Amino acid sequence: MNHSYDADREGARWPGFLLEAAAYPFLIQRNMALVRNFFRREFLGRFRGSLLGVFWVLVHPIFLFLTYYLVFGLMFAVRSPEGAHPLWYPMYLFTGVLAWTAFVETAVRCTTLIIENGNLIKKVAFPAQLLPLHLIAVNLVVYLVGVLAYYILSALTGFVFPGYGLLLLPLVLVVQALFTIGVGLILASWNVFFRDINQIFPIVANLWFFATPIFWYEEMLLGRGGDLSGIRTLLGWLEWNPMTPLLRAHRAVLGIPLPDGTAPSMGYILDAVGTAALPAVFFFFFGFLVFRSLQHRFADEV
């Protein structure tokens, strides 16, 4: 009986939670000093005591790229499409690694956010729904440093030069932030009650990595010949992966040519960003609802 009452009461609160989610930018604005302090602590804490310091921001994504390129580009001999620039596949892989790493490193850290900040959670006035923001901001800084390295290498090799699509990069980053906040809030709240989430999600993330077009592209899979019905069915299912349109949007604004060698048009870029925004907005609101519905129980659990 009490459980039914609690469920009804939480259901009645959901419209208010949705309004809170819509007002999230204003919550950030009111607590900007708090967000900046968390960001500064996280960013400096990552590199405190290391010899290279903030240079690790660049070393880490480059090391990941070299690792994946060694495995997929050399050992498995994945190549650029016929007629494409020789650097097409390395750049395709590098941009995918950058965007994926910015998401997954934040999501993994979010699993323990509530537990790590238990002393703050017990303070009634603390806006715990802002906790993922500083992690997102730090990993987006890493992403942007990687993008700078990408354009420097592209300029030196004549691969691509910044186009008008780059103006939409801030919008793509907002879309990624919305998606990451939603996923992060879900993981953070669930891990309070099921501590196995912290162990399970990295495993899920590894499977998710291979289901995301980071090292593979559709034409590569379809170019194998034989019966392609199974591959086409698989690709149809993988379109439901919210990271698929998001990576497509990242690569489009960064100017990665399409597999046929043509540059992405503004129409293609806008379509890619719009398609990525739909699941991102859904996950943001859903994650916010899950978090706020469980938030009143956090203090008792941590």
C-alpha positions as CSV (number, residue, x, y, z in Angstrom):
1,M,0.0,0.0,0.0
2,N,2.8,2.4,0.9
3,H,4.7,1.4,-2.2
4,S,1.6,2.3,-4.3
5,Y,1.3,5.6,-2.6
6,D,5.0,6.4,-3.2
7,A,4.6,5.5,-6.9
8,D,1.6,7.7,-7.2
9,R,3.3,10.5,-5.5
10,E,6.4,10.3,-7.7
11,G,4.2,10.0,-10.8
12,A,2.5,13.3,-9.7
13,R,5.9,14.9,-9.4
14,W,7.0,14.0,-12.9
15,P,5.5,17.1,-14.7
16,G,7.4,19.2,-12.2
17,F,10.6,17.3,-12.9
18,L,10.1,17.8,-16.6
19,L,9.8,21.5,-16.0
20,E,13.0,21.4,-13.9
21,A,14.8,19.6,-16.8
22,A,13.6,22.3,-19.2
23,A,15.0,24.9,-16.8
24,Y,18.4,23.1,-16.5
25,P,20.3,26.0,-18.2
26,F,19.0,28.4,-15.6
27,L,20.1,26.0,-12.8
28,I,23.6,26.0,-14.4
29,Q,23.6,29.8,-14.5
30,R,22.6,30.1,-10.9
31,N,25.4,27.7,-9.8
32,M,28.1,28.6,-12.3
33,A,30.6,29.3,-9.5
34,L,30.0,25.8,-8.1
35,V,30.4,24.2,-11.6
36,R,33.7,26.1,-12.2
37,N,35.1,25.0,-8.9
38,F,34.3,21.4,-9.6
39,F,35.8,21.7,-13.1
40,R,39.0,23.3,-11.8
41,R,39.4,20.6,-9.2
42,E,38.8,17.8,-11.6
43,F,41.0,19.2,-14.4
44,L,44.0,20.0,-12.2
45,G,43.5,16.9,-10.1
46,R,44.0,14.7,-13.2
47,F,47.5,15.9,-13.9
48,R,48.8,17.0,-10.5
49,G,52.2,15.5,-9.8
50,S,52.7,14.2,-13.4
51,L,55.7,15.2,-15.4
52,L,53.8,16.1,-18.6
53,G,51.0,17.9,-16.7
54,V,48.3,19.1,-19.0
55,F,50.1,17.7,-22.1
56,W,48.5,14.4,-21.1
57,V,45.3,16.0,-22.5
58,L,46.8,15.5,-26.0
59,V,48.9,12.4,-25.3
60,H,45.9,10.3,-24.2
61,P,43.7,10.5,-27.3
62,I,46.7,10.2,-29.6
63,F,47.7,7.0,-27.8
64,L,44.2,5.6,-28.1
65,F,44.2,6.4,-31.8
66,L,47.6,4.8,-32.4
67,T,46.4,1.7,-30.5
68,Y,43.2,1.3,-32.5
69,Y,44.9,2.1,-35.8
70,L,47.5,-0.6,-35.1
71,V,44.8,-3.1,-34.4
72,F,42.2,-2.3,-37.0
73,G,44.2,-0.4,-39.7
74,L,47.3,-2.5,-39.8
75,M,46.6,-5.9,-38.2
76,F,43.1,-6.2,-39.7
77,A,44.0,-4.2,-42.7
78,V,41.0,-1.9,-42.7
79,R,41.6,0.6,-45.5
80,S,40.1,3.8,-46.8
81,P,37.4,3.5,-49.5
82,E,38.6,3.2,-53.1
83,G,39.5,6.6,-54.4
84,A,39.5,8.2,-51.0
85,H,42.5,10.2,-49.5
86,P,45.1,7.8,-48.0
87,L,44.5,9.5,-44.6
88,W,40.7,9.1,-44.8
89,Y,40.5,6.0,-42.6
90,P,43.0,7.2,-40.0
91,M,41.2,10.5,-39.7
92,Y,37.8,8.7,-39.6
93,L,39.1,6.5,-36.8
94,F,40.7,9.3,-34.9
95,T,37.6,11.5,-34.9
96,G,35.5,8.6,-33.8
97,V,37.9,7.8,-31.0
98,L,37.8,11.4,-29.8
99,A,34.0,11.6,-29.6
100,W,33.6,8.2,-28.1
101,T,36.3,8.8,-25.4
102,A,34.7,12.1,-24.4
103,F,31.4,10.3,-23.8
104,V,32.5,7.0,-22.3
105,E,35.1,8.4,-19.8
106,T,32.4,10.8,-18.5
107,A,29.8,8.0,-18.3
108,V,32.1,5.6,-16.4
109,R,33.0,8.3,-13.9
110,C,29.4,9.2,-13.4
111,T,28.6,5.8,-11.9
112,T,30.3,6.7,-8.6
113,L,29.5,10.4,-8.6
114,I,26.8,10.2,-5.9
115,I,28.8,7.9,-3.6
116,E,32.0,10.0,-4.0
117,N,30.1,13.1,-3.0
118,G,28.0,11.7,-0.3
119,N,28.7,14.5,2.1
120,L,27.3,17.0,-0.4
121,I,24.3,14.9,-1.3
122,K,23.2,15.0,2.4
123,K,22.9,18.8,2.1
124,V,19.3,19.6,1.1
125,A,20.3,22.7,-0.9
126,F,22.9,21.0,-3.0
127,P,21.9,20.6,-6.7
128,A,23.2,17.1,-7.3
129,Q,21.8,17.0,-10.8
130,L,24.7,19.3,-11.8
131,L,27.4,16.8,-10.8
132,P,28.1,15.4,-14.3
133,L,28.8,18.8,-15.8
134,H,32.4,19.3,-14.7
135,L,33.3,15.8,-15.9
136,I,31.7,16.6,-19.3
137,A,33.5,19.9,-19.5
138,V,36.9,18.3,-18.8
139,N,36.4,15.6,-21.4
140,L,35.2,18.2,-23.9
141,V,38.4,20.1,-23.4
142,V,40.3,16.9,-24.2
143,Y,38.1,16.5,-27.3
144,L,38.8,20.0,-28.5
145,V,42.6,19.6,-28.0
146,G,42.3,16.5,-30.2
147,V,40.3,18.4,-32.8
148,L,43.1,21.0,-32.9
149,A,45.6,18.2,-33.5
150,Y,43.4,16.8,-36.2
151,Y,43.2,20.2,-38.1
152,I,47.0,20.8,-37.7
153,L,47.7,17.4,-39.3
154,S,45.0,17.9,-41.9
155,A,46.5,21.3,-42.9
156,L,50.0,19.8,-43.1
157,T,48.9,16.9,-45.3
158,G,46.2,18.7,-47.3
159,F,43.5,16.3,-46.1
160,V,40.8,18.8,-45.3
161,F,40.5,22.5,-44.3
162,P,37.9,23.9,-41.9
163,G,34.6,24.6,-43.6
164,Y,31.4,26.3,-42.8
165,G,30.2,23.1,-41.1
166,L,32.7,23.8,-38.3
167,L,30.4,26.6,-37.1
168,L,28.0,23.9,-36.0
169,L,30.6,22.2,-33.8
170,P,29.3,24.0,-30.6
171,L,25.8,22.7,-31.4
172,V,27.1,19.1,-31.8
173,L,28.9,19.5,-28.4
174,V,25.7,20.6,-26.8
175,V,23.9,17.6,-28.2
176,Q,26.6,15.3,-26.9
177,A,26.5,17.0,-23.5
178,L,22.7,16.5,-23.3
179,F,23.1,12.8,-24.1
180,T,26.0,12.4,-21.7
181,I,24.1,14.1,-18.9
182,G,21.1,11.9,-19.4
183,V,23.1,8.7,-19.4
184,G,25.3,9.9,-16.5
185,L,22.3,10.8,-14.3
186,I,20.8,7.3,-14.9
187,L,24.1,5.5,-14.0
188,A,24.8,7.7,-11.0
189,S,21.3,7.2,-9.5
190,W,21.2,3.4,-10.2
191,N,24.6,2.8,-8.8
192,V,23.5,4.2,-5.4
193,F,21.1,1.2,-5.0
194,F,22.9,-1.4,-7.2
195,R,26.6,-1.0,-6.7
196,D,27.3,-3.5,-9.4
197,I,26.5,-0.8,-12.0
198,N,30.0,0.5,-11.5
199,Q,31.3,-2.9,-12.6
200,I,28.7,-3.7,-15.3
201,F,28.8,-0.5,-17.3
202,P,32.4,-0.7,-18.4
203,I,31.6,-4.2,-19.8
204,V,28.6,-2.8,-21.5
205,A,30.6,0.1,-22.8
206,N,33.1,-2.3,-24.4
207,L,30.3,-4.0,-26.3
208,W,28.8,-0.6,-27.2
209,F,32.1,0.4,-28.7
210,F,32.0,-2.3,-31.2
211,A,28.4,-1.6,-32.0
212,T,29.3,2.0,-32.8
213,P,30.9,3.1,-36.2
214,I,34.2,4.0,-34.8
215,F,36.6,1.7,-36.6
216,W,34.1,0.4,-39.2
217,Y,31.9,2.1,-41.7
218,E,28.9,0.8,-43.7
219,E,30.6,0.5,-47.1
220,M,33.4,-1.5,-45.5
221,L,30.9,-4.1,-44.2
222,L,28.8,-4.1,-47.4
223,G,31.8,-4.5,-49.6
224,R,32.5,-8.0,-48.5
225,G,30.3,-9.5,-51.1
226,G,28.1,-12.6,-50.8
227,D,24.7,-12.5,-49.1
228,L,24.4,-9.0,-47.6
229,S,20.9,-9.4,-46.2
230,G,22.2,-10.2,-42.7
231,I,24.6,-7.2,-42.8
232,R,21.9,-4.9,-43.9
233,T,19.6,-6.1,-41.1
234,L,22.4,-5.6,-38.6
235,L,23.1,-2.1,-39.9
236,G,19.4,-1.3,-39.6
237,W,19.5,-2.3,-35.9
238,L,22.7,-0.4,-35.3
239,E,21.0,2.8,-36.5
240,W,19.1,2.7,-33.2
241,N,22.4,3.1,-31.4
242,P,22.2,6.8,-30.3
243,M,26.0,7.1,-30.7
244,T,25.7,6.3,-34.4
245,P,24.1,9.5,-35.5
246,L,26.2,11.4,-33.0
247,L,29.5,10.3,-34.5
248,R,28.1,11.0,-37.9
249,A,27.4,14.5,-36.8
250,H,30.9,14.9,-35.3
251,R,32.6,13.8,-38.5
252,A,30.3,15.9,-40.7
253,V,31.1,19.2,-38.9
254,L,34.8,18.3,-38.9
255,G,34.7,17.9,-42.6
256,I,35.5,14.1,-42.9
257,P,34.6,13.4,-46.6
258,L,31.9,10.8,-47.2
259,P,33.1,7.4,-48.3
260,D,32.5,8.3,-51.9
261,G,35.0,11.1,-51.6
262,T,32.5,14.0,-51.6
263,A,32.6,16.7,-48.9
264,P,29.5,16.7,-46.6
265,S,27.1,19.4,-47.7
266,M,25.4,21.8,-45.3
267,G,22.2,19.9,-45.8
268,Y,23.9,16.6,-44.9
269,I,25.5,18.3,-41.8
270,L,22.2,19.7,-40.6
271,D,20.4,16.4,-41.1
272,A,23.2,14.6,-39.2
273,V,23.0,17.1,-36.3
274,G,19.2,16.9,-36.2
275,T,19.1,13.1,-36.2
276,A,21.6,13.0,-33.3
277,A,19.7,15.6,-31.3
278,L,16.5,13.5,-31.1
279,P,17.9,10.6,-28.9
280,A,20.1,13.1,-27.0
281,V,17.1,15.1,-25.9
282,F,15.1,12.0,-25.0
283,F,17.9,10.6,-22.9
284,F,18.4,13.9,-21.2
285,F,14.8,14.2,-20.0
286,F,14.5,10.5,-19.2
287,G,17.8,10.6,-17.2
288,F,16.7,13.7,-15.4
289,L,13.3,12.0,-14.5
290,V,15.0,8.9,-13.2
291,F,17.5,10.9,-11.1
292,R,15.0,13.3,-9.6
293,S,12.6,10.4,-8.8
294,L,15.2,8.6,-6.8
295,Q,17.1,11.6,-5.4
296,H,15.1,11.8,-2.1
297,R,16.5,8.4,-1.2
298,F,20.2,9.1,-1.9
299,A,21.0,10.5,1.5
300,D,19.9,7.3,3.3
301,E,21.9,5.1,1.0
302,V,25.3,6.9,0.9
